C-alpha cells in the first residue's frame, strides 16, 4: 500500500485525456489516481455508478447515458450533464473514502500528503472534483472524449449465454416464467387487502410524521422547473413530501421472525443482518423517460432477514430478502405506473394506469410486461397497501385503505446502505452492504448453478441499485430510463 500510494502515477487514459494540464489539475489527477488505487487495494470500491476512463471525478449511470444526446445540444445542457456525472462521481468517491479502513487511510495520506484527517481528505476530494469539472466545461476536446466514453455495461453476460446455448436453454426457462405468472394471477384473484388486519397478518405503516392527506401533492409537479436536460429540479422539501405521501402500507403474513422487516446492520459475526425491532423503509428518488418527458420515480426498499429454505433442495432460499416498490408519477404528480421487484431483480410486476397501453411484444417468448392487475389510486387519507406472503415475501395483492394504523416504520435514505457502521473493534470504521461487484456477499442462492445460461450474473443474490437485471428471458434492467417507454404508450395528453 505504501508503494501503491507513494509512487502513484497517472494511468494511461487519464494521461491521454489531460495532456498539457496545468500543475494544479495534474496534482488533482495524481491525487485521485492514488485514492482509486487505495480504494481498489482495500476492496471498498462502490459499484452503484460506473467510473469513466480518463475522468476520475465523474461516474456514469444508465440515466446519464440516456441523456448524452441532450448534452450535446449546447453549453447549458453540457454543463448540466457534467454536473450530473460529477454528483454521481462525488457520491461514490465520498462513500469509498468513508469506507477506507483507518490503517490504509493513514498510510496513504501520510505518504502522499502528510497527516491529514479524513475530513481534510474529503475537502481535497471536493476541491479537485470542482477543478476538474470546470476544466472539462472549458475544453471542447475533453467534452468530445466524454461524449464518446463507453456506455454503462448491462448486467448480462453474453459469454455465459453463448456457452449455455441460450437460444435453446431459454425455452424451459420461458415455460417456467409462464408457470410463475399463471400462479401469480391465481394468487391475485384469490387474495385481497383487508379492511382490518388480524392474525396472521401484520401491518407496517409510515410513521405519523409522513403526511397522507395533502391533496395539493396531486399537482405538486405541475410547473416544476427543469434543467437544460429536462430533469426536474426537485426541491428537497417537495421530494420528501412526495416520498412521504406515496409510501405504502405493508400487510405481511407473519409466521416467524423472517417476516419482520427491519434495519440493516453489520453483525458482530461480519455478516449483514436485520434488526426487526427497528422497522425501516429505505427510499430514493429516480427518473425515467416517457414521450420526451422526464418523470419522477419514488423508490422504496424493505429488508427481511432471510428467505428461509424449505429443504436441502430449495434453490431460492438464503440470507436476506429485499422487496422494492416503485411509484412513477406523471408530469403533475399523479401515479402513472407502479412496479415491483425483489432485491435480486426477480419477480418484476407492473401495475399500469388506464392512461398507459402496452405495446406489442417485440420478440416471442421474452419477459416483457407482466401485470397481475391495474394501478389503484389512493384517495384523500388513503394509502396503497401491499400484501406480502410469509417466507417468500411475494406480492399477493394490491389495494388502498384509509385504515393505516399498525406497526410504524421510519425512513432512511437508500444511499445509507453504501456506508454502514462496522462492528466495534475492527480495523474498518464503516463498510458498504454491497461489494465491489454490486452484490451483497453471503446472499448467493442455489439457483445460480442452474440459471447461469440466462446470462444473469449471480442470479438470486441481493444487489445494489443499478445492478438489477429483471428478466431471465430477454434483457431488462430496473433502472433502464426507457423501461416504460419501450413497453407502454400514452393514450392521454401528458398535460
C-alpha positions in Angstrom: 0.0 0.0 0.0 2.9 2.4 0.8 4.4 1.8 -2.7 1.0 2.0 -4.3 0.1 5.4 -2.8 3.6 6.9 -2.7 4.5 6.2 -6.2 1.1 6.8 -7.8 1.3 7.8 -11.4 -1.3 8.9 -13.9 -2.8 6.0 -15.7 -2.7 5.9 -19.5 -6.4 7.0 -20.2 -6.0 10.0 -17.8 -2.7 11.0 -19.3 -4.2 10.9 -22.8 -7.2 12.9 -21.8 -5.4 15.5 -19.9 -2.2 16.2 -21.9 -0.9 19.7 -21.2 -3.0 20.1 -18.0 -1.7 22.8 -15.6 0.1 21.8 -12.4 -2.9 22.1 -10.2 -5.0 19.9 -12.4 -2.1 17.4 -12.7 -1.8 17.3 -8.9 -5.6 16.6 -8.6 -5.4 13.8 -11.2 -2.5 12.2 -9.4 -4.3 12.6 -6.0 -7.4 10.9 -7.3 -5.4 8.2 -9.0 -3.8 7.4 -5.7 -7.2 7.4 -4.0 -8.5 5.0 -6.6 -5.6 2.6 -6.1 -6.0 2.7 -2.3 -9.8 2.0 -2.7 -9.2 -1.0 -5.0 -6.5 -2.4 -2.8 -8.8 -2.2 0.2 -11.7 -3.7 -1.7 -14.1 -0.9 -0.9 -15.0 0.2 -4.5 -18.6 1.4 -4.8 -20.4 -0.1 -7.8 -23.5 1.9 -8.0 -22.3 4.1 -10.9 -19.6 3.3 -13.4 -16.2 5.1 -13.5 -15.4 6.9 -16.7 -11.9 6.2 -18.1 -9.9 9.4 -18.2 -12.3 11.3 -15.9 -11.7 10.1 -12.3 -14.1 12.7 -10.9 -17.1 11.6 -13.0 -19.3 8.5 -13.0 -22.0 7.3 -15.3 -25.4 5.7 -14.8 -28.0 4.4 -17.3 -29.8 7.7 -16.8 -26.8 9.9 -17.7 -26.1 7.6 -20.7 -29.6 8.2 -21.9 -29.1 12.0 -21.7 -25.9 12.1 -23.9 -27.9 13.3 -27.0 -29.3 16.2 -25.0 -25.9 17.1 -23.5 -24.5 17.8 -27.0 -27.2 20.4 -27.8 -25.5 23.4 -26.2 -23.3 24.8 -23.3 -26.2 24.8 -20.8 -27.1 21.2 -21.5 -23.4 20.1 -21.4 -22.9 21.9 -18.0 -26.0 20.2 -16.5 -24.8 16.8 -17.9 -21.3 17.2 -16.5 -22.9 18.3 -13.2 -24.9 15.1 -13.1 -21.8 13.0 -13.8 -19.9 14.9 -11.1 -22.6 14.4 -8.5 -22.6 10.7 -9.2 -18.8 10.6 -9.0 -18.6 12.6 -5.8 -21.2 10.5 -4.1 -19.3 7.3 -5.0 -15.9 8.7 -4.0 -17.2 10.1 -0.8 -18.6 6.6 0.1 -15.3 5.0 -0.7 -13.3 7.5 1.3 -15.6 6.9 4.3 -15.2 3.1 4.0 -11.4 3.1 3.7 -10.0 1.2 6.7 -8.2 3.6 9.1 -4.8 1.9 8.7 -5.0 2.2 4.9 -6.2 5.7 5.1 -3.4 6.7 7.4 -0.6 5.1 5.4 -2.0 6.5 2.1 -2.3 10.1 3.4 0.9 10.0 5.4 3.0 9.1 2.3 1.2 11.3 -0.2 0.1 14.4 1.8 1.1 14.1 5.4 -1.1 13.5 8.4 -4.4 14.7 7.1 -7.7 13.9 8.7 -10.4 12.1 6.8 -12.4 15.3 6.7 -9.5 17.1 5.2 -9.2 14.4 2.5 -12.9 14.8 1.8 -12.4 18.6 1.3 -9.5 17.8 -1.0 -11.7 15.5 -3.0 -14.4 18.1 -3.4 -12.0 20.8 -4.4 -10.3 18.6 -7.1 -13.7 17.4 -8.3 -14.8 21.1 -8.9 -11.5 22.0 -10.6 -11.6 19.1 -13.0 -15.3 19.6 -13.8 -14.6 23.3 -14.6 -11.7 22.2 -16.8 -14.0 19.8 -18.8 -16.5 22.6 -19.4 -13.7 24.9 -20.6 -12.2 22.4 -23.1 -14.3 21.2 -26.1 -11.8 18.4 -26.7 -12.4 16.9 -23.2 -16.2 17.2 -23.8 -15.8 15.3 -27.1 -13.9 12.5 -25.3 -16.5 12.4 -22.6 -19.4 12.1 -25.0 -17.5 9.2 -26.7 -16.9 7.3 -23.5 -18.0 3.7 -23.3 -21.7 3.2 -22.2 -22.6 1.6 -18.9 -22.4 -2.2 -19.4 -25.6 -4.2 -19.0 -26.0 -6.8 -16.2 -25.9 -9.8 -18.5 -23.0 -12.0 -19.5 -23.1 -12.6 -23.3 -20.3 -15.2 -22.8 -22.5 -17.2 -20.3 -25.4 -17.1 -22.8 -23.2 -18.3 -25.6 -21.7 -21.2 -23.5 -25.1 -22.1 -22.2 -26.6 -22.3 -25.7 -29.1 -19.6 -24.8 -31.4 -20.0 -27.9 -32.2 -23.5 -26.7 -31.8 -23.3 -22.9 -34.2 -20.3 -22.8 -37.1 -22.5 -23.7 -37.6 -24.3 -20.4 -36.9 -21.0 -18.6 -39.6 -19.4 -20.6 -42.1 -22.1 -19.7 -41.0 -21.7 -16.0 -41.7 -18.0 -16.2 -45.1 -18.6 -17.7 -46.0 -21.0 -14.8 -44.9 -18.5 -12.2 -47.0 -15.8 -13.9 -50.1 -18.1 -14.0 -49.6 -18.9 -10.3 -49.3 -15.2 -9.5 -52.5 -14.4 -11.4 -54.3 -17.0 -9.4 -53.0 -15.6 -6.1 -54.1 -12.0 -7.0 -57.5 -13.3 -7.9 -57.8 -15.1 -4.6 -56.2 -12.6 -2.2 -57.4 -9.1 -1.3 -56.3 -6.3 1.0 -58.2 -6.5 4.2 -60.2 -3.6 5.7 -58.9 -4.6 9.1 -55.8 -6.6 9.8 -55.8 -9.5 12.1 -53.6 -12.6 12.6 -51.7 -14.0 10.9 -51.2 -10.6 9.1 -49.4 -7.6 10.5 -49.5 -4.1 9.0 -46.4 -1.9 8.9 -47.3 1.8 8.3 -45.4 5.0 7.7 -44.7 6.9 10.9 -47.1 9.6 11.9 -44.7 12.3 10.6 -45.4 11.1 7.0 -48.3 13.2 5.8 -51.0 11.3 3.8 -53.8 13.8 3.3 -52.3 16.7 1.4 -54.4 17.0 -1.9 -52.0 19.6 -3.3 -49.4 16.9 -3.9 -51.6 15.5 -6.7 -50.5 18.5 -8.8 -47.2 19.2 -7.0 -45.0 18.6 -10.0 -47.0 20.9 -12.3 -44.8 23.8 -13.2 -41.7 22.3 -11.5 -38.7 23.8 -13.2 -36.3 21.6 -15.2 -32.7 21.9 -16.1 -31.4 22.0 -19.7 -31.6 18.2 -19.9 -35.2 18.1 -18.9 -34.5 16.7 -15.4 -36.9 18.2 -12.8 -35.3 20.4 -10.2 -36.9 18.9 -7.2 -36.8 21.0 -4.0 -35.7 18.7 -1.2 -38.8 19.6 0.8 -41.1 18.6 -2.1 -39.1 15.4 -2.7 -39.6 14.4 0.9 -43.3 15.3 0.8 -43.8 13.1 -2.3 -41.9 10.2 -0.7 -44.0 10.6 2.4 -47.3 10.8 0.6 -46.8 7.7 -1.6 -45.1 5.5 1.0 -47.1 2.2 1.0 -48.5 0.2 3.9 -47.0 -3.4 4.1 -49.5 -6.0 5.1 -47.4 -9.1 5.8 -48.4 -12.6 6.6 -46.5 -13.3 9.8 -45.3 -16.8 10.8 -41.8 -16.2 12.1 -39.1 -13.5 12.6 -38.2 -13.8 8.9 -41.4 -12.0 8.2 -40.5 -8.9 10.3 -38.9 -6.1 8.3 -36.1 -4.1 9.9 -32.9 -2.1 9.7 -29.8 -3.5 8.0 -26.8 -3.6 10.2 -23.4 -5.4 10.3 -23.5 -8.1 12.9 -20.6 -8.9 15.2 -20.0 -12.1 13.0 -19.2 -9.9 10.0 -22.5 -10.7 8.1 -25.3 -8.3 7.4 -28.4 -8.8 9.5 -31.8 -7.2 10.0 -33.0 -5.6 13.3 -36.7 -6.2 13.3 -37.2 -4.1 16.3 -36.4 -1.1 14.1 -38.7 -1.3 11.0 -37.2 0.9 8.3 -38.0 1.5 4.7 -35.1 2.8 2.6 -36.1 5.2 -0.2 -34.7 7.1 -3.1 -35.7 9.4 -6.0 -35.2 8.2 -9.6 -36.1 9.3 -13.1 -37.5 7.7 -16.2 -38.1 9.0 -19.8 -41.5 8.8 -21.5 -42.7 10.7 -24.6 -39.9 13.2 -24.4 -40.6 14.0 -20.8 -38.6 13.0 -17.7 -40.8 11.6 -15.0 -40.1 11.4 -11.2 -40.0 8.0 -9.6 -40.3 7.2 -5.9 -38.5 4.0 -4.8 -39.0 2.1 -1.5 -36.9 -0.8 -0.3 -37.8 -3.1 2.7 -35.5 -5.8 4.1 -36.1 -9.2 5.7 -33.5 -11.3 7.5 -33.9 -14.2 5.1 -36.0 -16.2 2.7 -35.9 -19.4 4.7 -35.1 -22.6 2.9 -37.8 -25.2 2.8 -35.3 -28.1 2.5 -32.0 -29.2 1.1 -33.2 -28.9 -2.5 -34.6 -25.4 -2.1 -32.7 -23.3 -4.6 -34.3 -20.0 -3.8 -33.8 -19.6 -0.1 -30.9 -17.8 1.6 -29.7 -14.9 3.7 -31.6 -11.5 3.4 -34.6 -10.8 1.2 -35.5 -7.4 -0.1 -38.7 -6.1 -1.7 -38.6 -2.9 -3.9 -41.8 -0.9 -4.7 -41.6 2.0 -7.2 -44.1 4.7 -8.0 -43.8 6.6 -11.3 -45.5 9.9 -11.2 -46.9 11.8 -14.2 -46.0 15.4 -15.0 -48.4 16.7 -12.4 -47.6 14.3 -9.6 -50.3 11.6 -10.0 -49.3 7.9 -10.0 -49.0 6.7 -13.6 -47.4 3.3 -13.0 -46.4 1.0 -10.1 -43.9 -1.7 -10.4 -42.1 -4.0 -8.0 -39.1 -6.4 -7.9 -37.2 -8.3 -5.2 -33.7 -7.0 -4.4 -32.4 -9.9 -6.5 -34.1 -8.3 -9.6 -36.6 -11.2 -9.7 -40.4 -11.2 -9.9 -40.9 -7.9 -11.8 -44.6 -6.9 -11.7 -46.2 -3.9 -13.5 -49.4 -2.1 -12.4 -50.2 0.4 -15.2 -52.8 3.2 -15.0 -55.5 3.2 -17.7 -53.7 6.0 -19.4 -51.0 3.6 -20.5 -51.4 0.9 -23.1 -49.0 -2.0 -23.5 -47.0 -2.1 -26.7 -46.8 -5.3 -28.8 -44.2 -7.9 -27.8 -41.2 -7.3 -30.0 -39.9 -10.9 -29.8 -41.8 -14.1 -28.9 -41.1 -15.7 -25.6 -39.2 -12.9 -23.8 -40.2 -11.4 -20.5 -41.8 -8.1 -21.5 -44.7 -6.9 -19.3 -46.4 -9.0 -16.6 -49.3 -7.2 -15.0 -51.4 -9.0 -12.4 -53.7 -6.0 -12.0 -54.2 -2.3 -12.7 -52.9 0.7 -10.8 -55.0 1.7 -7.8 -55.4 5.4 -6.9 -55.4 6.2 -3.2 -57.9 8.9 -2.3 -57.5 11.6 0.4 -56.5 10.0 3.7 -55.7 6.6 1.9 -52.5 4.7 1.2 -51.6 1.9 -1.2 -51.5 -1.4 0.7 -49.1 -4.1 -0.4 -49.9 -7.6 0.8 -46.9 -9.9 1.1 -46.8 -13.6 1.8 -44.8 -15.3 4.5 -41.3 -16.5 3.9 -41.2 -15.9 0.1 -42.4 -12.3 0.6 -44.2 -12.5 -2.8 -46.6 -9.6 -3.5 -50.1 -11.2 -3.4 -52.5 -8.3 -3.6 -52.7 -4.6 -4.1 -55.3 -2.2 -2.7 -56.0 1.0 -0.9 -57.1 1.6 2.7 -57.8 4.5 5.0 -57.1 2.2 7.9 -53.4 2.9 8.2 -52.8 2.0 11.8 -50.2 -0.6 12.5 -46.6 -1.0 13.5 -44.9 2.3 12.5 -41.8 2.2 10.3 -39.3 5.0 9.8 -37.5 6.1 6.6 -33.8 6.2 5.7 -32.0 7.2 2.5 -31.1 4.1 0.5 -27.6 5.5 0.0 -27.1 4.9 3.7 -26.6 1.3 2.8 -23.4 2.2 0.9 -21.6 3.0 4.2 -22.8 1.3 7.4 -21.1 1.2 10.8 -18.8 -1.7 11.0 -18.7 -3.8 14.3 -16.6 -2.2 17.0 -13.1 -3.3 17.4 -12.4 -3.9 13.7 -9.9 -2.1 11.6 -12.5 -0.5 9.4 -14.9 2.1 10.7 -17.6 1.7 8.0 -18.5 -0.8 5.3 -20.9 -0.9 2.4 -23.6 -3.5 2.3 -22.6 -4.1 -1.3 -19.4 -5.5 -2.6 -17.3 -4.0 -5.5 -19.4 -6.2 -7.9 -22.7 -4.6 -6.7 -23.8 -7.8 -4.9 -24.5 -8.5 -1.2 -21.9 -11.1 -0.1 -23.4 -14.1 1.5 -26.8 -13.8 -0.2 -26.0 -16.2 -3.0 -28.8 -18.7 -3.9 -28.5 -22.3 -5.1 -30.3 -21.2 -8.3 -27.1 -19.8 -9.7 -25.9 -23.3 -10.5 -28.9 -23.9 -12.8 -29.8 -20.4 -14.1 -26.4 -19.2 -15.3 -27.2 -20.0 -19.0 -29.6 -17.0 -18.9 -26.6 -14.7 -18.5 -27.7 -13.0 -15.3 -24.7 -12.6 -13.0 -25.1 -14.4 -9.7 -28.9 -14.9 -10.1 -30.8 -14.8 -6.8 -28.2 -12.7 -4.9 -29.4 -9.4 -3.4 -27.9 -6.5 -5.3 -27.3 -2.7 -5.4 -29.2 -0.1 -7.3 -28.0 -0.1 -11.0 -27.4 -3.9 -11.0 -31.0 -5.3 -11.1 -31.4 -7.4 -14.2 -35.1 -8.3 -14.1 -35.6 -10.8 -16.9 -34.1 -14.2 -17.5 -35.5 -14.4 -21.0 -34.6 -11.2 -22.8 -32.7 -8.2 -21.4 -34.2 -5.8 -19.0 -32.9 -3.6 -16.2 -34.9 -2.0 -13.4 -33.1 1.3 -13.8 -33.4 1.5 -17.6 -34.6 5.1 -18.4 -36.6 3.8 -21.3 -38.1 0.8 -19.5 -41.6 2.2 -19.5 -41.3 4.0 -22.9 -40.3 0.8 -24.7 -43.3 -1.1 -23.2 -46.1 1.4 -23.0 -47.6 4.2 -24.9 -49.6 7.1 -23.5 -53.3 7.3 -24.5 -53.9 10.6 -22.8 -52.4 14.0 -23.3 -49.5 14.4 -20.9 -50.6 17.8 -19.7 
